[in-house]
Amino acid sequence: MKFKFTCELCKKEVKQGEKFTLDIFEKDTDITSGGIECIEAMCFSCKSKIVKKIDGLNK
């Protein structure tokens, strides 16, 4: 979906773009996990930065 929104990370107003979401979970035990962070409205630029950082950590 493409529409106007404000990015929750950089606080920039996106006039026309795709909205991405991010859910971060921490594993409490082998059976349970708890939610730490949930971002409902993220712009493409912030999403790309997070993906790049995760890819860098995996190397």
C-alpha positions, 0 to 999 in steps of 0.5 A: 500500500502506498500512502502518506505517513510519518516514520516512527524511527526518523520522524520524517513525513513520507508523502507517498511510499510503502509502510514497513513494520518491524517486530523484535523478539527476545527469546526468554527460554526454549519455549517462550519469547517476549516482544521487545519492540514493535514499530508500525510505520517505518520508511524505506530508508530506515528499513534499508539501514536496518537490513544492511546492519543485520547483513553486516552482523551476519558476516 
